[in-house]
Amino acid sequence: MVVCISYRLGALGFLYEPDRGIQNLGIADQTVALQWIRRYIVQFGGDPQRITVAGQSAGAFSIACLIASLQENLFQKAVMMSMPFLPIPARLMTRVDRLWRKQLNADPATASVHKLVRAQLSAGRLSHLPLPFAPCGYHPFRPQRIMPGLREALVMSTADDAYPFCPSPSLVPLVTQVVFNHPIQGYSDRLKRLGVAVQQDTLRWLHGTSEFGDAHGIDFTLLFSQWQHWKDLPLYRTVSEEEYNRHARRLRQRILSLVKG
């Protein structure tokens, strides 16, 4: 059984105004959704004691924030794919907030969606941050305590996770190591010390054989949908349907083995 949740993004999800009680509303949305699932999933034939959460990229980072902050057990297993290490200090988030309000120049409660989004884009450009609106105030990669009841985690990355974010292909190995691989390894080790059974895996398929390699997001394309929906991507220019299906089955089986185990 799969349940998909939505949550607020951008400025509405991650404004940082703790004095007004406004911060990390996107994480709060996720928490409420998980509470609803725990309470009502039995009505759909599910088991509230066998809940697995899964997320890729920002979704994986959100899961790490939940693990580091929740004081009630809302899930027992977690799948985190291609989780980036992008800590943003509170002082920078406060600056982004001021930029956003200045660009908006209106009451957020009554401003149009067009104005909200336009102000968000302007504030993002002016901040010069790669991810101007993101969870803040957590320490997900260095948790001192974790959500009670977390038993297992599958932490994954791809061999060339940094490809979409690098101005030059020559920087991909270094940035992949600094932003993804090294922090993910440290995070996995810390979870193990806190009593979680952690499995790690790196997707290494097109590395060295394709212009894009195993770029950030390739895991998402293998996990969801079918070949015909992705075959025209430049990423798969040299890939056959049989190859795609083989690697898609392998990834899906790896995740299902955690979910069903």
JOCOR-V357756 format. One line per field, one symbol per residue. phi: phi as a letter, one per 30 degrees, with the letter a starting at -180 (. if undefined). psi: psi as a letter, one per 20 degrees, with the letter a starting at -180 (. if undefined). A space follows every 10 residues. Layout:
# JOCOR-V357756
phi: ???
psi: ???
This chain:
# JOCOR-V357756
phi: .cccccadch ddcbdbbddc icahdddded dddddddddc dddcjccdcb cccbabiddd ddddddedbd cbdcacbbcb chddcbdcde dddddddddd ddddhadedc ddeedddddd dddddddicd bdcaebjcbd dbddbbedjd cbbccbbcdb ededccdbed deeddeddcc dddddddddd eddcjcdccb abdbbceicb echcdejddd dddcibeddc dddeececcc dddedddddd dddddddddd d
psi: ppppqqrprb ghhkqnmhhj koplhhhhgg ggghggghhi hhijjroijl ppqqqpdhhh hgghgghihp jqoiqhqpoo ploqnmpoqh hhhhgggggg hghglrohhi qqhggggghg gghgghhkqh nhorqqirmh ilphrrpqip gqqooqrqhl higijphphh iggghggghf gghhghgghg gghjjpopqq qponfjpiiq hibmqpihhg hhhqbrghii hjphhkhjpr hggghghggg ghhgghhggi .
